[in-house]
Amino acid sequence: MNEPVGLRPEERADFEAVLHLALSTPDIRSALRADPTGGAAARLRVRALTDADEITTAAHREYHAYLTCLFLNASAEETEGGAGAGALPTLAVLTPLVAGPSAAVLLLLGYVLQLADVQGTLPGALVTAGWVLGTVAGLSAFVGLLALLGSTALGRGPSAHAARLEQARLDWQRALLERGLLPHLRRYVAEDPALRPVR
């Protein structure tokens, strides 16, 4: 009953933190000193939590922007998490390690057999296979380098998303404080008979 209504559960803690900050502002704190029992402060807090729907409406635009940013950030993390999945990056790294030495062995054998004047197609086939494997190793190394650069670029993405998300959250909290909670708390103080009006 005393929880902020209309907010996602994840933002309720934020609402209460901003409410605590609002209750600590100099004019509100000064007005609350008129009731040393602390009853007025408790009434203000309960009333703010009860009227959370109305209060958060004042920062609706910033809250919507924050939720949008939250959704985009989650989508980006899922996309980037899936981008590195699969066998291609693994193959791009392992293929040069296997193909490179194999190419060297085949080329060495092929040229040794050719120098030894071995007749038949074997020496030429070994040389051809060695060059093919060497080409495969080179291309795989190039693909692996591109994958590494891509991963590095994607690694910068989440931090940028996180920075935008945090800024959107701060914008919402600021709007909630300035346009939502403070005006309502000042009105509550003025309406509370145990407190002097805020001047």
N, C-alpha and C positions, 0 to 999 in steps of 0.2 A: 504494500500500500504506500510505503514511503519511498519506493524506488522511482527514479525518473521514468515516466511513461512515454512511450513512443520512441525511445532510444533502443538501439540494440544492446544486449547485455554487455558487450565489449566496451561500449561507451559510457556505461553507468558510472564506472570508476572515474572517468574523465569529468563527468558532470559534477560528481561530488567533490572532486579536487578543485574545480573552478568555483564551486559554491563555497568551499572553505576559504579560498582566496578572496572571494567577494566579501565574506563575513569579516575578513581581516583588514579590509580597506579602512583608512583612518576615519572617515565620516560614519561608517556603519559601526565600527568598533567604539567610537566615541559615544554614539547614541545608545549602544547596548550597555554602557557603564551606568546608565540611569537605573538599570535593574540589576543590582548586585547578586540576586539569587540565581541568575543565569536562565531563568524561565523564558524571558523574551528571546534570547538567542536560540533556545531550543524550539520555540514557537516559529521563529523566522525560518529555521532550517527545515522543519517539518512542512511548513507552508510552501517553501520553495520546491521541495521534493514533490509535494502533492500537485503543484501547478507546473510541473516540469514540461508538460505538453505545450502550454501557453508560452513558457519562457523560451524553450528551444525554437519555437516558431520564429522568434526575432532573429535567429541566426540560421534560418532554414537554407538560405543560398549557400553559405559556407559549409553547412553540414552535408548538403547534397554534393558539393564539390569534393568534400573529403571522402564520402562514400564512393563516389565515382573513381577517385584516385586509388582508393583501397581495392576496388574491383580490378582496375587496370593493372595495379601492382601484382595482385594475385595471379592474373592471367599471364603477365609477363614472366613471373617466376615459374609457372607451369610450362610455358613455351620454352623457356631457356633450360629448364630441367630436362625436358624431353629432347632438346636439340642435341645434347651430347650422347644420347642413348643410341644403342644399335652397334653393329659390328664394324661399320665403316671406319671410325676413328682408330679402332684397335688394329684393323687390317692395314691402315695407312702407316701405322707405326711398325708393325711386325713384318710386313712384306719386305721392306728394304733390308731388314736384318737377316732374312732368309735368302732373298734373291741375290743380294750383293755378293756374299761369299760363294754362293753356287755359281754365279756368273764368272767369278774369278777362277774357280776350279775348272769349269768347262773350257774357258778361253785358254787357260794354261795347258790343259791336256790336248786341246785341239791344235794349238800352235806347236807343241812338242811333237805330236804325231806328224804334223806337216813337215817339220824340220827333219824328222827321221825318215822322210819319204815313204810313209806308210800309204799303201795304195787303198783305193776304195773311197766310199763316201763318208766314212766315220769322222775323219779329221775335220772336213768341211762342215758336217752336221754339228759337231761339238762347238766349233767356232760360232756358227750361226746361232745355236741355242744359247751360247754364252752372251752374245751381243743382245739377244732378245731379253734374256734375264737381266742384263745390265740396264737395258732401257726401262724394263718394268721396275727395277729398284730405284732408278732415278725419278720416274714419274710418281712412284709411291712416296718417295721422300718429299717431293714437291707437294703432293696432296696432303701429307702429314703436316708440312709447314703451314699450308693454308688453313688446315683444321686448327692448328695451334693458335694462329693469328685470330681466327674466328672466335675461338674460346676466350681469348684475351679480351676481344672486343665485347663479347657477351658478358664477360665478367665485370665490365664497367657499367653494364646496363642496370643490374639490380640496385647498385649504389645510387645511380641517378634516380631510379624509380623511388627508392627509399627516401631520398632527400625531398623529392616532390611530395611524397606522402606525408612526411613529417611537417613540411611547410603547410600543407592543406590542413593538417590536424591543428597546428598552432593558430592558423587563421580562424578556424572554427571556434577554438577555445577563446580566442581574443574577442570574437564577435559575440559569443555566448556570455562572456563577462560584461562587455561594455554595453551591448544592446539588449541583453536578456536579463541576466541576474541582477546587476546593479540597479537598473530602474525599478525592478520589481521589489528588491529588498528595501529600497528607499521608500517606496510606497507602503510596504508593510510596516516599516518603522513609523511612518507618519500616522498609520491607522491604529497602531498599538497604543492603548491608553497608558501602559506602563512606561512608555518611552517618550522622550521629547522629540518633536519633529526634527528631521535633518534640515539644517539651514544651508 
